[in-house]
Structure formats: structure tokens, C-alpha cells
């Protein structure tokens, strides 16, 4: 990405404003267009409003563009075009929050401020095994304090970029490459088998459409089960190993084997069945689920801390309707092994 390694605070600020509420793939070309047309903050400040709005067209959230122009003109008028170099002064700029201020201060001036974005939240939650919701007031304070604590203060810019890139390429939301991760030996989530449960988000409860992929791991005549303890739907009911994603995943035997290898380190397993899509309507959300039956030859460390039950004991456990429907209609429990 063109802003990686950038030291010019104007360009860093511009990239961060564009990427607010915008995907990288979309923002990339807009950033290049702005830098080409307005290579300095003085040139942006001199530009007519409508000319800048036209260049912004398609990005949406036009307050970002208005704040961009206001701030550029303020810096030229009050600071002679010199971008502020102190965190508090950067934070005082219109449209700049703690995240953007920390990014500019650390990337441009190597000042010791932790940049905490979604990638950083995820890495910290998994590495330290923290189940506090990252979007709660308490969670935001906790993770921000933790990010400051582990920050490499003498190399803040490099460290911030590294942990953000690590979250984007290794500790990904879906199918993180745990088995080749250099932090795996120290990762609490990997040790406890909770990678796909973390991080926790309160707003997940409000999501209209949710994708649940249940892996039915069987080993030596027993099936892995887990009790839902978080304050979410189906609290205290049991389920199988759950992978929840924000978008639909198209599973086939090849992709299942790849996921098992990359995340759990399972290289040999028999894929017994990939079910058709199942649906359950709740009051404020729709659950779309799929069941993937996997017979294991060995029990990986990642799954050791889960509960394993015989077919007879499964009948004593309370499951959500989505799961009981699958068990009753698709397969008899005796056929799961």
C-alpha cells in the first residue's frame, strides 16, 4: 500500500481519513488521486471546495471531506502549513480521534503512542486470552491500556505497523494461520482452543444475519461439545465447535482440509459430510448454519480442553433448535460416529 512506511504527516493523515469507514481496496485509488492532485497540504488548502468534493465522490460520509478541507486550511493559516508534531495538538484537529492521532504521531514522528485498530484488538485478545468485549466501554479501556503497556516505545512506528500487519495477514478474523504463527507457543487462545471465539463483540448480538459453521469433531467414539457461556443467544446451551464468520463461506473438502491444517494443525482427518445450509429465524436476527463432520485420527492439543461426549450422553444435553433439527432430521445420532 502506498502509505506504508510513509513519514510525511500530511500523507499519513490523508490516508487515515480516507480509510475511516472505507475498505483499503476502495481507498487505495482515492489516496493516489489525492496525492497526485494535491501533493502538499498547502495545495489541498487552496483547492476549491467543489473540486475536492468531486475527487471524494463515491467515498461517502462527506463530513470526512469537509473536515479534511477545514483542517488543511487551519494548518496553513495558523501553522504556516507545518503539520503539528505533538500528539495532543494532532488530536485537537477537527475529525481526528485517538486512533488517527496515534497513527500520525507514531508513524511520522516515532512518538510512543499505541495505534489500536481492529487488527490490534484481535491480536491482543487472542494472545492474552481476554474475553472482554472489545466494543464495550470497559473493553476499549482495557485493550487501550494493554496496547500502551506492550508498545515498543523506542520503535513505536515500526511496532505499530508490525502488529497491524500481523493482524491483517496472520491473526486474521477468519482462518488465521495458527500453525505457522511465530507467536503460537505463547498464545493463550491457541493453548486454550479459543481462537475462533475471540475477540468478543457486544454488537454481534445486534447483527441481523449471522453465519454459524459447526465442526462435528469425532474421536474414539466421542464428539466434541461446548457450552455457550457468553451473554449471547442460546446462553448455557450446548453446541459443537463453532466458527462464526461475517460472510458466507463456500466449503468443500479441499477448503475444510486447508482450514484444519492452517488453524488447528490437523493434517490427517476424514471429512464425513458437509451439510446443506440450515436456517433459524430469531426475533431480531437470522442464523444460517452448516455442519461439517470430521473424524480425527489423533487429538490435537488445540482441542484437548473441550468436552467430549458419547452418543448416549448427547441426549442429556440441551442444544439450540438449529442443532437439534440437524441431529433429528439429517442424521441419527448413532450415525455421527
PyMOL commands that set and color helices and strands:
alter all, ss='L'
color gray80, all
select helices_A, chain A and resi 9-19+24-37+41-46+49-56+63-79+87-91+98-109+118-128+137-150+153-169+178-180+184-186+188-192+195-197+202-206+253-264+301-303+311-314+321-330+333-336
alter helices_A, ss='H'
color red, helices_A
select strands_A, chain A and resi 209-219+222-227+238-239+241-245+269-274+278-281+286-296+307-309
alter strands_A, ss='S'
color yellow, strands_A
deselect
rebuild
show_as cartoon
